[in-house]
Amino acid sequence: IGPPSSKPVSTVAAGVPVLVCAVRGTLYAYRDACAVCAGSLADGTLTVGELACPGCGTRYDVRAAGRGSGDPVAYLDPIPLLADSQGVRVAVATQHRGDGAPRRGVPAEPVLRGGSGGSPPRAETAIPS
């Protein structure tokens, strides 16, 4: 993903828009949707761990599980993230139960590759069979 910046990184993993933020060397992942206006946060600004929605201005504390800074009822949907020697992977629900609800415990393992040397990250998704 590269060095921390004031811009989040947006990608798609298993058909799910994902936003990755770097704050003081720690990565955080959320579904890329504002809890207030449902707009993308990809063009939002990240200042000292606080992400501002470019559409409505709502601010979220990315270090506090995406809780709304001015509105404690608004919060982002966090996504589990693992950064290791294989890259950055996030787990998103990819299969549904018979009732249409997401099935827990059957995550995809998207891997963000690139991001260094100016190349943007891309998602590679391995979906369990």
RAHUTA-V289240 format. One record per run of one state. SS is the DSSP state (h for helix, s for strand, l for the rest). FROM is the first residue (numbers start at 1). TO is the last residue. Records with the same first field share a line. If there is no record, write none. Layout:
SS->FROM-TO / FROM-TO
This chain:
l->1-6 / 8-8 / 14-15 / 24-25 / 32-44 / 48-49 / 53-58 / 65-66 / 69-74 / 76-77 / 80-80 / 85-86 / 91-92 / 94-95 / 97-101 / 103-106 / 108-109 / 114-121 / 125-129
s->7-7 / 9-13 / 16-23 / 26-31 / 45-47 / 50-52 / 59-61 / 67-68 / 75-75 / 78-79 / 81-84 / 87-90 / 93-93 / 96-96 / 102-102 / 107-107 / 110-113 / 122-124
h->62-64
